[in-house]
Amino acid sequence: MALCVKVNKKEAEDARKLIIQMGILDRRYRVFRDSDNVFIPVTGDRELPWSLVEKELPVLDSPETDFHRIVHLPEGLRDSLPTSFDVIGDVAIIKVPSNLVSYQESIGLAMIQANPHLRLVLADGGVKGDCRVRQLEAIAGEGGSETVHTEFGVRMQIDPRKVYFNPRLSNERHRIAQQVKDGEVVLDMFAGVGPFPLVIWKNSRPAKVFAVDMNPSAVEYMERNIRLNKADGIVAILGDANVVLADLPQVDRVIMNLPQSAMEFLSLAVSRCKPGAMIHIYLISERESWPEMRARALQQGSETGRVLRLSMEKELKTYSPTMSVYALDIQVH
Ligand SMILES: C[S@@+](CC[C@H](N)C(=O)[O-])C[C@H]1O[C@@H](n2cnc3c(N)ncnc32)[C@H](O)[C@@H]1O
């Protein structure tokens, strides 16, 4: 027997939404409809505006984990659904195509139904401004947008409405952390809430990590995350990298994750490098013209009088149908 909410057909959709948002849909059973009523299985008897009954319901073989299969959409629109979404802690971020905007609540509810660890779904309106903060609209779920995200042993408090954070870069952060040698001094010029410094601190043994960002909210979260992870060798610095780097010592490694404009800061980064230091720079480029952009980066760095050697390059992720984000490891002698 399953515990169910019994509602008349007219109220069934509202009831289903509320039950999913409260996180009490019992995913072991299938929703059942008779001629007048709908029976929705629930996991607890929290106060609800409908009567609770016990009923024999069809058992689901395994709960559905793909939101594409359960979302309520007019046929013909299903192909427009995004194939993936990002997850930061218990918050999901999805780009809703313009032809699906009027169904975004249904999409968000289906995502929560299929992924019970999600609490809130936000629609992504793109990254804006120098601080690279996303425009986000809540489309389903409950609570605020602040969440706690875990990555390679690091716990980070993040509010994606106030700061930039990209969960898809976790492997890249780990790749860099693995290169850090004992006692290194590291500089992250565009650190955000501190994911590169924190993953480095937890997984390697640097002497110090200087972490700069010009977004006051990012630095506030970074300071919290330093305390949360007892990473007292990370120094959070609020300010424009163009200005604050002058007061920092020479370093063994520089991270430059500002793909739209990192090139403008490359000479400055080179000037902070000890001989043999490594720069990890991320650049957005048209795929066709990447070889020229890579050459320009090396050329620009050499104009400082230092010798630059390309140590690694890779296409990190797709940015648009014709553009990608590329990663370069450049050694400075
Ligand atoms: C693409 S985000 C990367 C954040 C972080 N590295 C991460 O992986 O989550 C770029 C960051 O650079 C910061 N930023 C942009 N221009 C800056 C500047 N001139 N000086 C310092 N920080 C800057 C933004 O506020 C933003 O947090």
The ligand as an SDF file (V2000), in Angstrom:
LIG
                    3D

 27 29  0  0  0  0  0  0  0  0999 V2000
   35.7990   33.2860  -15.5790 C   0  0  0  0  0  0  0  0  0  0  0  0
   35.7940   33.8000  -13.8780 S   0  0  0  0  0  0  0  0  0  0  0  0
   36.8670   32.5650  -13.1790 C   0  0  0  0  0  0  0  0  0  0  0  0
   36.6980   32.3770  -11.7110 C   0  0  0  0  0  0  0  0  0  0  0  0
   37.4480   31.1700  -11.1360 C   0  0  0  0  0  0  0  0  0  0  0  0
   38.8180   31.1060  -11.5880 N   0  0  0  0  0  0  0  0  0  0  0  0
   36.7360   29.8840  -11.4330 C   0  0  0  0  0  0  0  0  0  0  0  0
   37.2970   29.0070  -12.1000 O   0  0  0  0  0  0  0  0  0  0  0  0
   35.6020   29.7050  -10.9790 O   0  0  0  0  0  0  0  0  0  0  0  0
   36.8150   35.2280  -13.9780 C   0  0  0  0  0  0  0  0  0  0  0  0
   36.9360   36.0040  -12.6680 C   0  0  0  0  0  0  0  0  0  0  0  0
   37.8520   37.0990  -12.8910 O   0  0  0  0  0  0  0  0  0  0  0  0
   37.4310   38.2290  -12.1880 C   0  0  0  0  0  0  0  0  0  0  0  0
   38.0440   39.3940  -12.8680 N   0  0  0  0  0  0  0  0  0  0  0  0
   37.7370   39.9260  -14.0780 C   0  0  0  0  0  0  0  0  0  0  0  0
   38.5820   40.9240  -14.3590 N   0  0  0  0  0  0  0  0  0  0  0  0
   39.4630   41.0220  -13.3210 C   0  0  0  0  0  0  0  0  0  0  0  0
   40.5740   41.8620  -13.0300 C   0  0  0  0  0  0  0  0  0  0  0  0
   40.9660   42.8350  -13.8880 N   0  0  0  0  0  0  0  0  0  0  0  0
   41.2350   41.6770  -11.8810 N   0  0  0  0  0  0  0  0  0  0  0  0
   40.8700   40.7140  -11.0110 C   0  0  0  0  0  0  0  0  0  0  0  0
   39.8020   39.8990  -11.2120 N   0  0  0  0  0  0  0  0  0  0  0  0
   39.1180   40.0440  -12.3600 C   0  0  0  0  0  0  0  0  0  0  0  0
   35.9040   38.1580  -12.2350 C   0  0  0  0  0  0  0  0  0  0  0  0
   35.3280   38.8650  -11.1560 O   0  0  0  0  0  0  0  0  0  0  0  0
   35.6480   36.6390  -12.1640 C   0  0  0  0  0  0  0  0  0  0  0  0
   35.4030   36.2100  -10.8540 O   0  0  0  0  0  0  0  0  0  0  0  0
  1  2  1  0
  2  3  1  0
  2 10  1  0
  3  4  1  0
  4  5  1  0
  5  6  1  0
  5  7  1  0
  7  8  2  0
  7  9  1  0
 10 11  1  0
 11 12  1  0
 11 26  1  0
 12 13  1  0
 13 14  1  0
 13 24  1  0
 14 15  1  0
 14 23  1  0
 15 16  2  0
 16 17  1  0
 17 18  1  0
 17 23  2  0
 18 19  1  0
 18 20  2  0
 20 21  1  0
 21 22  2  0
 22 23  1  0
 24 25  1  0
 24 26  1  0
 26 27  1  0
M  CHG  2   2   1   9  -1
M  END
$$$$
